[in-house]
Amino acid sequence: MRKNFTYWIAVTLLLTIATFSCNKIKTGFISDNIYYNVNPFTVAQGITTVSAGLVIDGSTTPVNVKLLAVKDMATGADASKYLLTKDTVRVYKGNVTADDSTIALLSAKLKDSTLAPFSINPIGGRLQFTQASKFVPVGSYNIDLQVSNVRGTRILTNACKINVVGSIPDTVSYKAYNHSDATYTNFVGFSASLLDIKVTYKPDGPDKIIYVWKDKNGKPWNPANGEVIGRPGRPNFSDFDPYYPVVKTDTSLEYKYPGGVPVFPVFTTSKNYPGFVGGPYYYSIVGKHTDVAMAVNTTLTVGFF
């Protein structure tokens, strides 16, 4: 009896060892809590926009991401025809600088390209929108994703709400206001909120940017008479628009720009003022034409899309 008892114990041990030897050690980790930090994500029609990648909550990298569906949130219908269908848009094929200062040189840096409005970066899951998003109807959309790594796969239903808003044709991103003497040596600063700036976009108008300065009574100053000038020693809009001559009228400064460009200005650093990246644009109302007997200086950074 003792021998049999010993024998069965030995068999049990062997079976246990065999069982453990068949279980492989699992590799890596994939979280159940993978998400976009910015949700909803807002995109303006026609503007190249990229989000941050997914927050992977300690999941083993690389994390591979596949787009499963895009949906119109208003109807629940498939929105592939809007977000994934390719269209032809005008893009840059090289870096545009101030040296591309003629229409011919600028045209050599442009080309037509066929792009989808939206895609997902397959590594990390960044949301990627191209200029072709100008063809996407304004509205709210949502996406389903497959996320996988060495450990496994997760399906993210309604992973991110995407709000497509109307195109933003122009923005004033910076403004400043002060008074100075005629030599621009002594300055008196004022709050930029005192500048009442209005931007009017005319989609059916000419490819032209028009600046108008008005007094408190609504009367415009006269650039043709020298009442408004570019501030000495500082860039103005003509430094970023060398393609056409400035037109000075009795009410405005007018800057024609090349049509068909993705954004304007097309370069961010001018030849004459390399230290002023992206502008700003400095103008002065000459002191003898103001009721404060000082130059009235306005500074703006403006982008047009």
C-alpha positions in Angstrom: 0.0 0.0 0.0 2.8 2.4 0.8 4.3 1.9 -2.7 1.0 2.6 -4.4 0.6 5.8 -2.3 4.0 7.0 -3.3 3.4 6.3 -6.9 0.2 8.3 -7.1 1.8 11.3 -5.4 4.5 11.2 -8.0 2.0 11.1 -10.8 0.1 14.1 -9.4 3.3 16.1 -9.2 4.2 15.3 -12.7 0.8 16.3 -14.0 1.0 19.6 -12.1 4.4 20.4 -13.5 3.2 19.6 -17.0 0.2 21.9 -16.5 2.3 24.9 -15.5 4.7 24.3 -18.3 1.9 24.8 -20.9 0.9 28.3 -19.6 2.9 31.0 -21.5 3.8 34.3 -19.8 1.7 37.1 -21.2 3.6 40.0 -22.8 2.8 43.7 -22.6 -0.3 45.6 -21.4 -3.3 47.2 -23.1 -5.5 49.5 -21.0 -9.3 49.5 -20.9 -9.1 53.3 -20.5 -7.7 54.7 -23.8 -9.1 58.1 -24.8 -8.5 61.5 -26.5 -7.7 64.2 -24.0 -9.4 66.9 -26.1 -12.9 65.6 -26.8 -14.8 67.1 -28.5 -12.2 68.3 -31.1 -13.0 71.3 -33.2 -11.8 71.9 -36.7 -12.4 74.9 -39.0 -13.2 74.1 -42.6 -10.2 74.3 -44.9 -7.6 74.6 -42.1 -4.9 71.9 -41.7 -5.3 70.7 -38.1 -3.7 67.9 -36.1 -4.7 66.6 -32.7 -2.6 65.0 -30.0 -2.5 61.2 -30.0 -4.6 58.9 -27.8 -3.9 58.8 -24.1 -2.9 55.2 -23.8 -2.9 54.9 -20.0 0.3 52.9 -19.7 -0.4 50.6 -22.6 2.6 49.0 -24.3 3.8 50.9 -27.3 3.6 51.0 -30.3 -0.2 51.3 -30.2 -1.7 50.7 -33.7 -4.9 52.5 -34.5 -7.4 51.7 -37.3 -10.4 53.8 -38.2 -13.5 51.6 -38.3 -16.3 54.2 -38.9 -17.1 57.9 -39.2 -20.7 58.9 -38.3 -22.8 62.0 -38.7 -24.0 62.6 -35.1 -27.2 64.3 -36.3 -28.4 61.3 -38.2 -26.2 58.4 -37.2 -25.5 57.8 -40.9 -22.1 56.9 -42.3 -20.1 60.1 -43.0 -17.3 58.5 -45.1 -18.4 60.4 -48.2 -17.7 63.7 -46.5 -14.7 62.9 -44.4 -12.8 60.3 -46.4 -13.5 61.1 -50.0 -10.5 62.7 -51.7 -10.7 66.2 -53.3 -8.2 68.3 -55.2 -6.8 71.2 -53.3 -3.9 73.7 -53.7 -0.9 73.0 -51.5 2.7 74.0 -51.1 5.3 71.7 -52.5 8.2 73.5 -50.8 8.9 76.0 -48.1 7.9 79.5 -49.2 10.2 82.3 -48.0 10.6 86.0 -48.7 12.8 85.1 -51.6 9.7 83.8 -53.4 8.8 87.4 -54.0 7.2 87.3 -57.4 4.1 85.6 -58.7 6.3 83.3 -60.9 8.5 82.2 -58.0 5.5 81.7 -55.7 3.6 79.6 -58.4 6.6 77.3 -58.6 6.1 76.4 -55.0 2.4 75.5 -55.4 0.8 72.4 -56.8 -2.6 70.6 -56.9 -2.8 67.6 -54.6 -5.5 65.0 -54.0 -6.2 64.7 -50.3 -8.9 63.2 -48.1 -10.2 65.7 -45.5 -9.6 63.4 -42.6 -7.4 60.5 -41.5 -6.1 58.7 -38.4 -2.4 58.4 -37.8 -2.0 54.6 -37.6 0.6 54.9 -34.8 -0.8 56.7 -31.8 -4.1 57.8 -33.4 -3.6 61.5 -34.1 -6.7 63.1 -35.8 -5.4 64.6 -39.0 -7.4 67.2 -41.1 -6.2 68.6 -44.4 -7.2 71.6 -46.4 -9.7 69.4 -48.1 -11.8 69.7 -45.0 -13.2 72.8 -46.6 -15.6 70.4 -48.5 -16.9 68.8 -45.2 -20.3 70.1 -44.2 -20.5 72.0 -40.9 -21.7 69.6 -38.2 -20.7 67.1 -35.5 -19.2 63.7 -36.3 -18.0 60.8 -34.3 -15.5 57.9 -34.9 -15.1 54.3 -34.0 -11.6 53.0 -33.7 -9.7 49.7 -33.3 -6.7 50.0 -31.0 -4.2 47.2 -30.7 -0.7 46.4 -29.5 1.4 43.3 -28.7 -1.0 42.4 -25.9 -4.4 42.7 -27.6 -7.1 44.8 -29.1 -9.7 47.3 -27.9 -12.6 48.7 -29.8 -13.4 52.4 -29.0 -17.0 53.2 -30.0 -17.6 56.9 -30.2 -14.0 57.6 -29.5 -14.1 61.3 -30.2 -16.7 63.9 -31.2 -15.4 66.1 -34.0 -17.0 69.5 -34.5 -16.5 70.9 -38.0 -17.2 74.7 -37.9 -17.3 77.3 -40.6 -14.2 78.5 -42.3 -12.4 81.3 -40.5 -11.3 83.6 -43.3 -9.4 86.1 -41.1 -8.3 86.5 -37.6 -6.6 89.3 -35.5 -4.3 87.4 -33.2 -2.4 90.3 -31.7 -3.0 94.0 -31.3 -1.3 96.9 -29.5 -1.9 100.6 -29.3 0.2 103.6 -28.2 1.1 107.3 -28.8 4.5 108.6 -29.6 6.5 111.7 -30.6 7.4 112.3 -34.2 10.8 110.5 -33.8 9.2 107.4 -32.3 11.4 107.7 -29.2 9.0 108.4 -26.4 5.9 106.4 -26.1 2.7 106.4 -24.1 1.0 103.0 -23.9 -2.7 102.3 -23.9 -4.8 99.2 -23.6 -5.3 97.5 -26.9 -9.0 97.1 -25.9 -9.4 100.7 -27.0 -8.9 99.7 -30.6 -12.3 98.9 -32.0 -11.4 96.5 -34.8 -13.9 95.1 -37.2 -13.0 92.5 -39.8 -15.3 92.1 -42.8 -15.0 89.1 -45.2 -16.4 89.3 -48.7 -16.2 85.8 -50.2 -17.3 87.1 -53.6 -14.9 90.1 -53.5 -11.5 90.6 -55.1 -8.3 89.0 -53.7 -7.5 92.1 -51.7 -6.9 93.2 -48.1 -8.1 96.7 -47.3 -7.0 98.6 -44.2 -9.1 101.5 -43.0 -8.5 103.8 -39.9 -11.4 105.8 -38.6 -11.6 108.5 -35.9 -14.1 108.4 -33.1 -16.7 110.1 -35.4 -16.3 107.4 -38.0 -14.3 109.6 -40.4 -11.4 107.7 -42.2 -7.9 109.1 -42.2 -6.5 109.6 -45.7 -3.4 107.4 -46.6 -3.1 109.0 -50.0 -2.5 112.3 -48.3 0.1 110.8 -46.0 -2.1 110.7 -42.9 -1.4 107.0 -42.4 2.0 105.5 -42.9 4.0 102.4 -42.1 5.7 103.0 -38.8 9.5 103.7 -39.5 11.8 100.9 -38.5 9.0 98.3 -38.3 7.4 95.9 -40.8 4.0 96.5 -42.3 1.8 94.3 -44.4 3.7 95.2 -47.6 6.8 93.4 -46.2 4.8 90.2 -46.3 3.0 90.9 -49.6 5.6 91.9 -52.2 3.5 90.6 -55.1 1.6 93.8 -56.0 2.1 97.5 -55.3 0.3 99.1 -52.4 -2.7 101.2 -53.5 -3.2 104.3 -51.3 -6.7 105.8 -51.5 -8.3 108.7 -49.6 -9.8 106.2 -47.2 -7.6 103.1 -47.2 -4.5 101.1 -47.9 -5.2 98.3 -50.3 -3.0 95.1 -50.7 -3.8 92.8 -53.6 -2.6 89.2 -52.9 -2.2 86.1 -55.2 -5.4 84.1 -55.5 -5.5 80.4 -55.0 -2.9 80.2 -52.1 -3.7 78.0 -49.1 -3.1 80.8 -46.6 -1.9 84.3 -46.7 0.7 85.7 -45.9 2.6 82.8 -47.4 5.9 83.4 -45.5 6.4 84.4 -41.9 9.8 86.2 -42.0 10.4 89.3 -44.2 13.7 90.3 -45.7 13.9 93.7 -44.2 12.8 92.7 -40.7 13.9 89.1 -39.9 13.4 89.5 -36.2 9.6 90.0 -36.6 8.4 86.5 -37.3 4.8 86.4 -38.5 4.5 90.1 -38.3 3.1 92.1 -36.5 2.3 95.0 -38.9 3.0 98.5 -37.6 1.2 101.6 -38.8 1.0 105.2 -37.6 -1.4 108.0 -37.9 0.9 111.0 -38.3 0.7 113.3 -35.3 -0.2 116.5 -37.2 -3.4 114.7 -38.3 -4.5 113.7 -34.8 -6.2 115.8 -32.0 -3.5 114.6 -29.5 -0.6 116.1 -31.5 1.2 112.8 -31.3 1.6 109.9 -33.6 -1.1 107.3 -33.0 0.4 103.8 -33.5 -1.6 100.7 -34.1 0.0 97.2 -34.3 -1.8 94.1 -35.6 -1.1 90.5 -36.5 -3.6 89.3 -39.0 -3.9 85.9 -40.7 -6.1 85.2 -43.8 -7.3 81.8 -44.9 
